[in-house]
Amino acid sequence: MELNIGIDTKQREQIAMGLSKLLADSYSLYLKTHNYHWNVTGPLFNTLHLMFETQYTELATAVDEIAERIRALGIKAPASYSAFSKLTKITEGSGDESAEEMIRQLVLGQEAVVRTARDVFPVVDEANDEPTADLLTQRMQIHEKNAWMLRSMLA
């Protein structure tokens, strides 16, 4: 059955591509944050272990919401490591970083996700795609707050 939600096919494809990049960045940041949760050491272990868990748990929900929005637009969501690796701007972490470097890397990752979300807005606004705009706004607020909280832990 043909999709008719008031957004033409070309715009839906452009929005879905932007959301696919957001999905890849979010999933990659999820993996990196989970890695750091498992491997952080040092005097801030408990604080960081809990903070990282809160952040990766939120990201696990977010990737589902982003992928479902892509599907609602009638486009197949990327769902493999190889697809994500082609789309993401987030670098992998080894888990061998110092606690301070983990924090710094996660600040950079949170900010990268914000920029990726922001990049999708022009086509979303042009298409009057309010559900996607709402999703993007929520994601940006969460990642900006996370980046601020992480940055506040750096000297």
DSSP file (Angstrom, degrees, kcal/mol; ACC not computed):
  #  RESIDUE AA STRUCTURE BP1 BP2  ACC     N-H-->O    O-->H-N    N-H-->O    O-->H-N    TCO  KAPPA ALPHA  PHI   PSI    X-CA   Y-CA   Z-CA
    1    1 A M              0   0    0      0, 0.0     2,-0.1     0, 0.0     0, 0.0   0.000 360.0 360.0 360.0 137.1    0.0    0.0    0.0
    2    2 A E        -     0   0    0      1,-0.1     2,-0.4     2,-0.0     0, 0.0  -0.417 360.0-122.0 -71.7 140.1    1.3    3.4   -0.9
    3    3 A L        +     0   0    0     -2,-0.1     2,-0.2    71,-0.1    -1,-0.1  -0.692  33.0 173.0 -83.2 128.8    2.4    5.8    1.9
    4    4 A N        +     0   0    0     -2,-0.4     4,-0.1     1,-0.1    -1,-0.0  -0.683  22.6 137.8-140.0  82.5    0.6    9.1    1.9
    5    5 A I  S    S-     0   0    0      2,-0.4     3,-0.1    -2,-0.2    -1,-0.1   0.234  79.9 -94.7-110.5  11.3    1.4   11.1    5.0
    6    6 A G  S    S+     0   0    0      1,-0.2     2,-0.5    -3,-0.1    -2,-0.1   0.580  97.5 103.6  87.6  10.2    1.7   14.5    3.3
    7    7 A I  S    S-     0   0    0     66,-0.0    -2,-0.4   122,-0.0    -1,-0.2  -0.992  72.1-123.2-124.1 124.0    5.5   14.4    2.8
    8    8 A D     >  -     0   0    0     -2,-0.5     4,-2.5     1,-0.1     5,-0.2  -0.161  25.1-106.7 -68.0 163.4    6.7   13.6   -0.7
    9    9 A T  H  > S+     0   0    0      1,-0.2     4,-2.5     2,-0.2     5,-0.2   0.879 116.7  52.5 -57.6 -45.0    9.0   10.6   -1.4
   10   10 A K  H  > S+     0   0    0      1,-0.2     4,-2.2     2,-0.2    -1,-0.2   0.918 112.2  45.4 -61.3 -44.2   12.2   12.7   -2.0
   11   11 A Q  H  > S+     0   0    0      2,-0.2     4,-2.9     1,-0.2     5,-0.2   0.905 111.6  52.2 -66.7 -40.7   11.8   14.6    1.3
   12   12 A R  H  X S+     0   0    0     -4,-2.5     4,-2.7     1,-0.2    -2,-0.2   0.907 110.6  48.8 -60.6 -41.1   11.0   11.4    3.2
   13   13 A E  H  X S+     0   0    0     -4,-2.5     4,-2.0    -5,-0.2    -2,-0.2   0.901 112.2  48.1 -65.4 -41.1   14.2    9.8    1.8
   14   14 A Q  H  X S+     0   0    0     -4,-2.2     4,-2.0     2,-0.2    -2,-0.2   0.917 114.1  46.2 -65.7 -43.6   16.3   12.9    2.7
   15   15 A I  H  X S+     0   0    0     -4,-2.9     4,-2.8     1,-0.2     5,-0.2   0.932 111.9  51.4 -63.7 -45.2   14.9   12.9    6.2
   16   16 A A  H  X S+     0   0    0     -4,-2.7     4,-2.3    -5,-0.2    -1,-0.2   0.859 107.6  53.0 -62.1 -35.7   15.4    9.2    6.6
   17   17 A M  H  X S+     0   0    0     -4,-2.0     4,-1.8     2,-0.2    -1,-0.2   0.931 110.9  46.5 -65.3 -44.2   19.0    9.6    5.5
   18   18 A G  H  X S+     0   0    0     -4,-2.0     4,-2.0     1,-0.2    -2,-0.2   0.912 113.9  48.1 -62.0 -42.5   19.6   12.2    8.2
   19   19 A L  H  X S+     0   0    0     -4,-2.8     4,-2.8     1,-0.2    -1,-0.2   0.835 106.7  57.6 -67.4 -32.1   17.9   10.1   10.8
   20   20 A S  H  X S+     0   0    0     -4,-2.3     4,-2.4     2,-0.2    -1,-0.2   0.886 107.2  47.8 -64.6 -38.3   20.0    7.1    9.7
   21   21 A K  H  X S+     0   0    0     -4,-1.8     4,-2.6     2,-0.2    -2,-0.2   0.896 112.0  49.7 -66.8 -40.2   23.1    9.1   10.4
   22   22 A L  H  X S+     0   0    0     -4,-2.0     4,-2.6     2,-0.2    -2,-0.2   0.901 110.9  49.9 -63.6 -40.7   21.6   10.0   13.8
   23   23 A L  H  X S+     0   0    0     -4,-2.8     4,-2.8     2,-0.2     5,-0.2   0.924 111.5  48.2 -62.7 -45.4   20.8    6.4   14.4
   24   24 A A  H  X S+     0   0    0     -4,-2.4     4,-2.4     2,-0.2    -2,-0.2   0.915 114.0  46.2 -63.4 -43.7   24.3    5.4   13.6
   25   25 A D  H  X S+     0   0    0     -4,-2.6     4,-2.4     2,-0.2    -2,-0.2   0.914 114.2  48.5 -64.5 -42.2   25.8    8.0   15.8
   26   26 A S  H  X S+     0   0    0     -4,-2.6     4,-2.2     2,-0.2    -2,-0.2   0.912 113.5  46.0 -65.9 -42.9   23.5    7.2   18.6
   27   27 A Y  H  X S+     0   0    0     -4,-2.8     4,-2.4     2,-0.2    -1,-0.2   0.903 113.5  49.3 -67.3 -40.5   24.2    3.5   18.4
   28   28 A S  H  X S+     0   0    0     -4,-2.4     4,-2.3    -5,-0.2    -2,-0.2   0.892 112.0  48.1 -65.6 -39.1   27.9    4.0   18.2
   29   29 A L  H  X S+     0   0    0     -4,-2.4     4,-2.8     2,-0.2     5,-0.2   0.871 108.6  55.5 -68.4 -35.9   27.8    6.3   21.2
   30   30 A Y  H  X S+     0   0    0     -4,-2.2     4,-2.6     2,-0.2    -2,-0.2   0.953 110.2  45.2 -56.8 -51.0   25.7    3.7   23.0
   31   31 A L  H  X S+     0   0    0     -4,-2.4     4,-2.5     1,-0.2    -2,-0.2   0.910 114.2  48.4 -61.3 -43.4   28.4    1.1   22.4
   32   32 A K  H  X S+     0   0    0     -4,-2.3     4,-2.4     2,-0.2    -1,-0.2   0.917 113.0  47.4 -64.5 -43.4   31.2    3.5   23.4
   33   33 A T  H  X S+     0   0    0     -4,-2.8     4,-2.2     2,-0.2    -2,-0.2   0.893 112.5  49.3 -66.0 -39.7   29.4    4.5   26.6
   34   34 A H  H  X S+     0   0    0     -4,-2.6     4,-2.1    -5,-0.2    -2,-0.2   0.910 109.7  52.6 -65.3 -41.9   28.7    0.9   27.5
   35   35 A N  H  X S+     0   0    0     -4,-2.5     4,-1.9     1,-0.2    -2,-0.2   0.935 111.4  45.9 -55.8 -48.9   32.4    0.0   26.9
   36   36 A Y  H  X S+     0   0    0     -4,-2.4     4,-1.8     1,-0.2    -1,-0.2   0.859 107.5  57.9 -67.9 -34.7   33.4    2.8   29.2
   37   37 A H  H  < S+     0   0    0     -4,-2.2    -1,-0.2     1,-0.2    -2,-0.2   0.920 112.7  40.9 -57.1 -45.1   30.8    1.7   31.8
   38   38 A W  H  < S+     0   0    0     -4,-2.1    -2,-0.2     1,-0.2    -1,-0.2   0.836 124.7  35.2 -71.6 -33.7   32.4   -1.7   31.9
   39   39 A N  H  < S+     0   0    0     -4,-1.9    -2,-0.2    -5,-0.2    -1,-0.2   0.425  79.9 120.8-111.3  -0.1   36.0   -0.6   31.8
   40   40 A V     <  +     0   0    0     -4,-1.8     2,-0.3    -5,-0.1    58,-0.1  -0.374  36.1 176.2 -66.1 144.9   36.3    2.6   33.8
   41   41 A T        +     0   0    0     -2,-0.0    58,-0.3     7,-0.0     3,-0.3  -0.899  25.2  64.2-139.0 168.7   38.7    2.6   36.7
   42   42 A G  S >  S-     0   0    0     -2,-0.3     3,-2.0     1,-0.2     4,-0.2  -0.497  95.0 -41.3 111.2-177.1   40.0    5.0   39.3
   43   43 A P  T 3  S+     0   0    0      0, 0.0     3,-0.3     0, 0.0     4,-0.2   0.742 133.6  50.6 -61.4 -25.2   38.7    7.1   42.2
   44   44 A L  T 3> S+     0   0    0     -3,-0.3     4,-3.0     1,-0.2     5,-0.4   0.204  75.8 119.4 -95.8  16.0   35.6    8.2   40.3
   45   45 A F  H <> S+     0   0    0     -3,-2.0     4,-3.4     1,-0.2     5,-0.3   0.913  75.2  42.2 -48.6 -57.3   34.7    4.6   39.4
   46   46 A N  H  > S+     0   0    0     -3,-0.3     4,-2.2     1,-0.2     5,-0.2   0.920 116.5  47.8 -62.2 -45.4   31.3    4.4   41.1
   47   47 A T  H  > S+     0   0    0     -4,-0.2     4,-2.3     1,-0.2    -1,-0.2   0.939 118.8  39.8 -58.7 -49.6   30.2    7.9   40.0
   48   48 A L  H  X S+     0   0    0     -4,-3.0     4,-3.2     2,-0.2     5,-0.3   0.893 111.5  56.7 -71.0 -40.0   31.2    7.3   36.3
   49   49 A H  H  X S+     0   0    0     -4,-3.4     4,-1.7    -5,-0.4    -1,-0.2   0.924 113.8  40.7 -56.5 -45.7   30.0    3.7   36.3
   50   50 A L  H  X S+     0   0    0     -4,-2.2     4,-2.2    -5,-0.3    -2,-0.2   0.892 115.5  50.2 -71.0 -41.1   26.5    4.8   37.3
   51   51 A M  H  X S+     0   0    0     -4,-2.3     4,-2.2    -5,-0.2    -2,-0.2   0.931 111.5  48.0 -63.5 -45.3   26.6    7.9   35.1
   52   52 A F  H  X S+     0   0    0     -4,-3.2     4,-2.9     1,-0.2     5,-0.3   0.888 110.0  53.3 -63.0 -38.6   27.6    5.9   32.0
   53   53 A E  H  X S+     0   0    0     -4,-1.7     4,-2.2    -5,-0.3     5,-0.2   0.922 108.2  49.7 -62.7 -43.7   24.9    3.3   32.8
   54   54 A T  H  X S+     0   0    0     -4,-2.2     4,-1.8     1,-0.2    -1,-0.2   0.918 114.0  46.4 -58.9 -43.7   22.2    6.0   32.9
   55   55 A Q  H  X S+     0   0    0     -4,-2.2     4,-2.1     1,-0.2    -2,-0.2   0.919 113.3  45.6 -70.5 -43.7   23.5    7.4   29.6
   56   56 A Y  H  X S+     0   0    0     -4,-2.9     4,-1.9     1,-0.2    -1,-0.2   0.856 111.1  54.3 -70.5 -30.8   23.7    4.1   27.7
   57   57 A T  H  X S+     0   0    0     -4,-2.2     4,-1.3    -5,-0.3    -1,-0.2   0.918 109.8  47.0 -65.4 -42.1   20.3    3.0   29.0
   58   58 A E  H  X S+     0   0    0     -4,-1.8     4,-2.1    -5,-0.2    -2,-0.2   0.900 110.8  52.4 -64.8 -40.5   18.8    6.2   27.6
   59   59 A L  H  X S+     0   0    0     -4,-2.1     4,-2.5     1,-0.2    -1,-0.2   0.847 101.8  60.0 -64.8 -34.1   20.6    5.7   24.3
   60   60 A A  H  X S+     0   0    0     -4,-1.9     4,-0.9     1,-0.2    -1,-0.2   0.892 109.6  42.8 -61.7 -38.9   19.2    2.1   24.0
   61   61 A T  H  X S+     0   0    0     -4,-1.3     4,-1.9    -3,-0.2     3,-0.2   0.895 111.6  55.9 -70.3 -40.8   15.7    3.6   24.1
   62   62 A A  H  X S+     0   0    0     -4,-2.1     4,-2.7     1,-0.2     5,-0.2   0.891 100.9  55.5 -61.9 -42.0   16.6    6.4   21.7
   63   63 A V  H  X S+     0   0    0     -4,-2.5     4,-2.4     1,-0.2    -1,-0.2   0.881 107.9  50.6 -62.7 -34.9   17.9    4.1   18.9
   64   64 A D  H  X S+     0   0    0     -4,-0.9     4,-2.4    -3,-0.2    -1,-0.2   0.925 110.9  48.2 -65.8 -44.1   14.6    2.3   18.9
   65   65 A E  H  X S+     0   0    0     -4,-1.9     4,-1.7     2,-0.2    -2,-0.2   0.899 113.1  47.7 -63.1 -41.6   12.7    5.6   18.6
   66   66 A I  H  X S+     0   0    0     -4,-2.7     4,-2.0     2,-0.2    -2,-0.2   0.940 112.9  47.6 -66.2 -47.0   14.9    6.9   15.8
   67   67 A A  H  X S+     0   0    0     -4,-2.4     4,-2.2    -5,-0.2    -2,-0.2   0.896 110.8  52.1 -61.8 -40.2   14.7    3.6   13.9
   68   68 A E  H  X S+     0   0    0     -4,-2.4     4,-2.1     1,-0.2    -1,-0.2   0.845 107.1  52.8 -66.7 -32.7   10.9    3.5   14.3
   69   69 A R  H  X S+     0   0    0     -4,-1.7     4,-1.2     2,-0.2    -1,-0.2   0.903 107.7  51.5 -67.8 -39.7   10.6    7.1   13.0
   70   70 A I  H ><>S+     0   0    0     -4,-2.0     5,-1.8     1,-0.2     3,-0.5   0.934 111.4  47.7 -59.0 -45.6   12.6    6.1    9.9
   71   71 A R  H ><5S+     0   0    0     -4,-2.2     3,-1.9     1,-0.2    -2,-0.2   0.870 105.7  57.6 -64.3 -37.6   10.2    3.1    9.4
   72   72 A A  H 3<5S+     0   0    0     -4,-2.1    -1,-0.2     1,-0.3    -2,-0.2   0.775 101.8  57.2 -64.1 -25.1    7.2    5.4    9.8
   73   73 A L  T <<5S-     0   0    0     -4,-1.2    -1,-0.3    -3,-0.5    -2,-0.2   0.450 123.3-108.9 -83.0  -0.9    8.6    7.5    6.9
   74   74 A G  T < 5S+     0   0    0     -3,-1.9     2,-0.4     1,-0.3    -3,-0.2   0.662  80.6 119.7  86.0  17.0    8.4    4.3    4.8
   75   75 A I      < -     0   0    0     -5,-1.8     2,-0.3   -63,-0.1    -1,-0.3  -0.886  68.1-111.1-117.0 145.5   12.2    3.8    4.6
   76   76 A K        -     0   0    0     -2,-0.4     3,-0.0    -3,-0.1    -5,-0.0  -0.581  33.9-129.3 -74.7 132.9   14.2    0.8    5.9
   77   77 A A        -     0   0    0     -2,-0.3     2,-0.1   -10,-0.1   -10,-0.1  -0.619  21.4-111.6 -83.3 139.8   16.3    1.6    8.9
   78   78 A P        +     0   0    0      0, 0.0    -1,-0.1     0, 0.0     3,-0.0  -0.449  41.0 170.8 -65.2 144.7   20.0    0.7    8.9
   79   79 A A        +     0   0    0     -2,-0.1     2,-0.3    -3,-0.0     3,-0.1   0.009  38.2  83.3-152.7  36.5   20.6   -2.1   11.4
   80   80 A S  S  > S-     0   0    0      1,-0.1     4,-2.8     0, 0.0     5,-0.2  -0.971  75.7-117.7-140.3 157.2   24.1   -3.5   11.1
   81   81 A Y  H  > S+     0   0    0     -2,-0.3     4,-2.7     1,-0.2     5,-0.2   0.898 116.5  52.3 -58.0 -40.8   27.6   -2.7   12.3
   82   82 A S  H  > S+     0   0    0      2,-0.2     4,-1.2     1,-0.2    -1,-0.2   0.909 110.8  46.5 -66.0 -40.2   28.8   -2.2    8.8
   83   83 A A  H  > S+     0   0    0      1,-0.2     4,-1.1     2,-0.2     3,-0.4   0.939 114.6  47.4 -65.1 -45.8   25.9    0.1    7.9
   84   84 A F  H >X S+     0   0    0     -4,-2.8     4,-2.4     1,-0.2     3,-0.6   0.897 106.9  56.7 -62.7 -39.9   26.5    2.1   11.1
   85   85 A S  H 3< S+     0   0    0     -4,-2.7    -1,-0.2     1,-0.3    -2,-0.2   0.809 107.2  49.7 -64.2 -28.1   30.3    2.3   10.5
   86   86 A K  H 3< S+     0   0    0     -4,-1.2    -1,-0.3    -3,-0.4    -2,-0.2   0.747 119.3  37.3 -77.9 -23.6   29.7    3.9    7.1
   87   87 A L  H << S+     0   0    0     -4,-1.1    -2,-0.2    -3,-0.6   -62,-0.2   0.696  96.6  92.9-102.1 -22.9   27.2    6.5    8.6
   88   88 A T     <  -     0   0    0     -4,-2.4   -66,-0.1   -64,-0.2   -63,-0.1  -0.362  46.3-166.9 -84.6 154.3   28.7    7.4   12.0
   89   89 A K        +     0   0    0    -68,-0.2     2,-0.4    -2,-0.1    -1,-0.1   0.393  62.6 106.5-105.5  -5.0   31.0   10.2   13.1
   90   90 A I        -     0   0    0     22,-0.0     2,-0.2    19,-0.0    -2,-0.1  -0.618  64.0-141.1 -81.6 129.0   31.6    8.7   16.5
   91   91 A T        -     0   0    0     -2,-0.4     2,-0.1    14,-0.1    -2,-0.1  -0.585  23.8-106.8 -85.5 152.5   35.0    7.0   16.9
   92   92 A E        -     0   0    0     -2,-0.2     2,-0.3     1,-0.0    -1,-0.1  -0.399  25.9-137.5 -74.1 153.2   35.4    3.8   18.9
   93   93 A G        -     0   0    0      1,-0.1    -1,-0.0    -2,-0.1   -58,-0.0  -0.840   1.8-149.5-106.4 151.7   36.8    3.7   22.3
   94   94 A S        -     0   0    0     -2,-0.3    -1,-0.1   -58,-0.0    -2,-0.0   0.758  31.7-126.2 -88.8 -25.9   39.2    1.0   23.4
   95   95 A G  S    S+     0   0    0      3,-0.1     7,-0.0   -63,-0.0    -2,-0.0   0.335  93.3  94.3  90.7  -6.2   38.3    0.9   27.1
   96   96 A D        +     0   0    0    -56,-0.0     6,-0.0     2,-0.0   -60,-0.0   0.446  57.6 113.5 -94.4  -2.4   41.9    1.4   27.9
   97   97 A E  S    S-     0   0    0      1,-0.1    -4,-0.0     2,-0.1     2,-0.0  -0.250  76.4-101.6 -66.5 155.4   41.5    5.2   28.2
   98   98 A S     >  -     0   0    0      1,-0.1     4,-2.6   -58,-0.1     5,-0.2  -0.320  36.6-106.0 -66.6 161.7   41.9    7.0   31.5
   99   99 A A  H  > S+     0   0    0    -58,-0.3     4,-2.3     1,-0.2     5,-0.2   0.912 123.1  51.4 -57.7 -42.6   38.7    8.0   33.3
  100  100 A E  H  > S+     0   0    0      1,-0.2     4,-2.4     2,-0.2    -1,-0.2   0.900 109.9  48.4 -63.0 -40.6   39.3   11.6   32.3
  101  101 A E  H  > S+     0   0    0      2,-0.2     4,-2.9     1,-0.2    -1,-0.2   0.878 108.5  54.7 -68.2 -36.7   39.9   10.7   28.7
  102  102 A M  H  X S+     0   0    0     -4,-2.6     4,-2.3     2,-0.2    -2,-0.2   0.940 109.5  47.6 -59.0 -46.3   36.7    8.6   28.7
  103  103 A I  H  X S+     0   0    0     -4,-2.3     4,-2.2     1,-0.2    -2,-0.2   0.944 112.6  48.8 -59.6 -47.9   34.8   11.6   29.9
  104  104 A R  H  X S+     0   0    0     -4,-2.4     4,-2.2     1,-0.2    -2,-0.2   0.910 111.3  49.7 -59.6 -43.9   36.4   13.8   27.2
  105  105 A Q  H  X S+     0   0    0     -4,-2.9     4,-2.1     1,-0.2    -1,-0.2   0.875 110.5  50.2 -63.7 -37.5   35.6   11.3   24.5
  106  106 A L  H  X S+     0   0    0     -4,-2.3     4,-2.9     2,-0.2    -1,-0.2   0.848 106.9  54.4 -72.5 -32.7   32.0   11.1   25.6
  107  107 A V  H  X S+     0   0    0     -4,-2.2     4,-2.5     2,-0.2     5,-0.2   0.953 110.1  47.5 -60.1 -48.4   31.6   14.9   25.6
  108  108 A L  H  X S+     0   0    0     -4,-2.2     4,-2.0     1,-0.2    -2,-0.2   0.895 113.3  48.7 -59.9 -40.1   32.9   14.9   22.0
  109  109 A G  H  X S+     0   0    0     -4,-2.1     4,-2.0     2,-0.2    -1,-0.2   0.915 110.1  49.7 -66.7 -44.3   30.4   12.0   21.2
  110  110 A Q  H  X S+     0   0    0     -4,-2.9     4,-1.8     1,-0.2    -2,-0.2   0.921 113.1  47.5 -60.4 -43.6   27.4   13.8   22.8
  111  111 A E  H  X S+     0   0    0     -4,-2.5     4,-2.2     1,-0.2    -1,-0.2   0.864 108.2  55.1 -67.2 -35.9   28.2   17.0   20.9
  112  112 A A  H  X S+     0   0    0     -4,-2.0     4,-2.3    -5,-0.2    -1,-0.2   0.898 106.4  51.4 -63.6 -40.0   28.6   15.1   17.6
  113  113 A V  H  X S+     0   0    0     -4,-2.0     4,-2.5     2,-0.2    -1,-0.2   0.901 107.9  52.8 -64.1 -40.1   25.2   13.6   18.0
  114  114 A V  H  X S+     0   0    0     -4,-1.8     4,-2.6     1,-0.2    -2,-0.2   0.935 110.0  47.9 -59.4 -46.2   23.7   17.1   18.6
  115  115 A R  H  X S+     0   0    0     -4,-2.2     4,-2.0     1,-0.2    -2,-0.2   0.895 110.5  51.6 -63.7 -39.6   25.4   18.3   15.4
  116  116 A T  H  X S+     0   0    0     -4,-2.3     4,-0.7     2,-0.2    -1,-0.2   0.928 111.9  46.6 -62.8 -44.5   24.0   15.4   13.4
  117  117 A A  H >X S+     0   0    0     -4,-2.5     3,-1.1     1,-0.2     4,-0.6   0.922 111.3  51.8 -62.0 -44.0   20.5   16.0   14.7
  118  118 A R  H >< S+     0   0    0     -4,-2.6     3,-0.9     1,-0.3    -1,-0.2   0.846 101.3  62.0 -62.7 -34.5   20.8   19.7   13.9
  119  119 A D  H 3< S+     0   0    0     -4,-2.0     4,-0.3     1,-0.2    -1,-0.3   0.747  99.5  55.5 -63.8 -23.6   21.9   18.9   10.3
  120  120 A V  H <X S+     0   0    0     -3,-1.1     4,-1.7    -4,-0.7     3,-0.5   0.699  85.2  86.0 -82.6 -19.7   18.6   17.2    9.6
  121  121 A F  H <X S+     0   0    0     -3,-0.9     4,-3.3    -4,-0.6     5,-0.3   0.834  77.1  61.2 -57.0 -41.7   16.4   20.2   10.6
  122  122 A P  H  > S+     0   0    0      0, 0.0     4,-2.3     0, 0.0    -1,-0.2   0.926 111.5  38.3 -55.6 -47.1   16.4   22.1    7.3
  123  123 A V  H  > S+     0   0    0     -3,-0.5     4,-1.8    -4,-0.3    -2,-0.2   0.853 116.1  53.6 -72.1 -32.2   14.7   19.3    5.3
  124  124 A V  H  <>S+     0   0    0     -4,-1.7     5,-2.4     2,-0.2     4,-0.4   0.929 111.7  45.3 -64.7 -45.3   12.5   18.5    8.3
  125  125 A D  H ><5S+     0   0    0     -4,-3.3     3,-1.3     1,-0.2    -2,-0.2   0.918 111.2  52.6 -63.5 -43.7   11.3   22.1    8.5
  126  126 A E  H 3<5S+     0   0    0     -4,-2.3    -1,-0.2    -5,-0.3    -2,-0.2   0.855 112.3  45.6 -60.8 -35.1   10.8   22.3    4.7
  127  127 A A  T 3<5S-     0   0    0     -4,-1.8    -1,-0.3    -5,-0.1    -2,-0.2   0.452 107.0-125.7 -86.9  -1.2    8.6   19.2    4.8
  128  128 A N  T < 5 +     0   0    0     -3,-1.3     2,-1.4    -4,-0.4    -3,-0.2   0.911  49.2 165.3  53.5  43.5    6.6   20.3    7.9
  129  129 A D     >< +     0   0    0     -5,-2.4     4,-2.3     1,-0.2     3,-0.2  -0.639   7.3 170.4 -93.2  79.0    7.6   17.1    9.5
  130  130 A E  H  > S+     0   0    0     -2,-1.4     4,-2.8     1,-0.2     5,-0.2   0.855  70.9  57.4 -62.7 -39.5    6.6   17.9   13.1
  131  131 A P  H  > S+     0   0    0      0, 0.0     4,-2.1     0, 0.0    -1,-0.2   0.920 111.7  42.8 -60.2 -40.1    7.0   14.4   14.5
  132  132 A T  H  > S+     0   0    0     -3,-0.2     4,-2.9     2,-0.2    -2,-0.2   0.900 112.4  53.4 -70.5 -39.0   10.6   14.3   13.3
  133  133 A A  H  X S+     0   0    0     -4,-2.3     4,-2.5     1,-0.2    -1,-0.2   0.911 109.6  49.1 -59.9 -41.4   11.3   17.8   14.5
  134  134 A D  H  X S+     0   0    0     -4,-2.8     4,-2.4     2,-0.2    -1,-0.2   0.926 111.5  48.7 -63.0 -45.1   10.0   16.9   18.0
  135  135 A L  H  X S+     0   0    0     -4,-2.1     4,-2.5    -5,-0.2    -2,-0.2   0.926 112.7  47.9 -59.6 -46.4   12.2   13.8   18.0
  136  136 A L  H  X S+     0   0    0     -4,-2.9     4,-2.7     1,-0.2    -2,-0.2   0.905 110.5  51.5 -63.1 -42.3   15.3   15.8   17.0
  137  137 A T  H  X S+     0   0    0     -4,-2.5     4,-2.3    -5,-0.2    -1,-0.2   0.921 111.3  47.6 -61.5 -44.6   14.5   18.5   19.6
  138  138 A Q  H  X S+     0   0    0     -4,-2.4     4,-2.3     2,-0.2    -2,-0.2   0.924 112.4  49.2 -61.6 -44.9   14.3   15.9   22.3
  139  139 A R  H  X S+     0   0    0     -4,-2.5     4,-2.6     1,-0.2     5,-0.2   0.921 111.1  49.5 -62.8 -43.5   17.5   14.2   21.2
  140  140 A M  H  X S+     0   0    0     -4,-2.7     4,-2.6     1,-0.2     5,-0.2   0.916 110.2  50.7 -63.2 -42.6   19.4   17.5   21.1
  141  141 A Q  H  X S+     0   0    0     -4,-2.3     4,-2.1     1,-0.2    -1,-0.2   0.928 112.7  46.2 -60.5 -45.4   18.2   18.5   24.6
  142  142 A I  H  X S+     0   0    0     -4,-2.3     4,-2.5     1,-0.2    -2,-0.2   0.928 115.5  44.8 -64.1 -46.1   19.3   15.2   26.1
  143  143 A H  H  X S+     0   0    0     -4,-2.6     4,-2.4     2,-0.2    -1,-0.2   0.860 112.0  51.7 -71.4 -34.8   22.7   15.2   24.4
  144  144 A E  H  X S+     0   0    0     -4,-2.6     4,-2.1    -5,-0.2    -1,-0.2   0.914 112.5  46.9 -65.3 -41.1   23.4   18.8   25.2
  145  145 A K  H  X S+     0   0    0     -4,-2.1     4,-2.6    -5,-0.2    -2,-0.2   0.925 112.5  49.4 -65.1 -44.6   22.6   18.1   28.9
  146  146 A N  H  X S+     0   0    0     -4,-2.5     4,-2.6     1,-0.2     5,-0.2   0.912 110.5  50.4 -60.7 -42.5   24.7   15.0   28.9
  147  147 A A  H  X S+     0   0    0     -4,-2.4     4,-2.9     1,-0.2    -1,-0.2   0.909 110.9  49.4 -62.7 -41.5   27.6   16.9   27.4
  148  148 A W  H  X S+     0   0    0     -4,-2.1     4,-2.1     2,-0.2    -2,-0.2   0.929 111.9  47.9 -62.4 -46.3   27.3   19.6   30.0
  149  149 A M  H  < S+     0   0    0     -4,-2.6     4,-0.5     2,-0.2    -2,-0.2   0.916 115.6  44.0 -64.1 -43.0   27.2   17.1   32.9
  150  150 A L  H >< S+     0   0    0     -4,-2.6     3,-1.6     1,-0.2     4,-0.3   0.936 112.4  51.9 -65.7 -46.2   30.2   15.2   31.5
  151  151 A R  H >< S+     0   0    0     -4,-2.9     3,-1.6     1,-0.3    -2,-0.2   0.842 100.8  63.6 -59.9 -34.2   32.2   18.4   30.8
  152  152 A S  T 3< S+     0   0    0     -4,-2.1    -1,-0.3     1,-0.3    -2,-0.2   0.691  96.1  59.0 -65.0 -18.0   31.5   19.6   34.3
  153  153 A M  T <  S+     0   0    0     -3,-1.6     2,-0.3    -4,-0.5    -1,-0.3   0.567  88.8  91.3 -86.8  -9.2   33.6   16.7   35.6
  154  154 A L    <         0   0    0     -3,-1.6   -54,-0.0    -4,-0.3    -3,-0.0  -0.639 360.0 360.0 -88.7 145.1   36.7   17.8   33.7
  155  155 A A              0   0    0     -2,-0.3    -1,-0.1     0, 0.0    -3,-0.1   0.489 360.0 360.0 -69.7 360.0   39.2   20.1   35.4
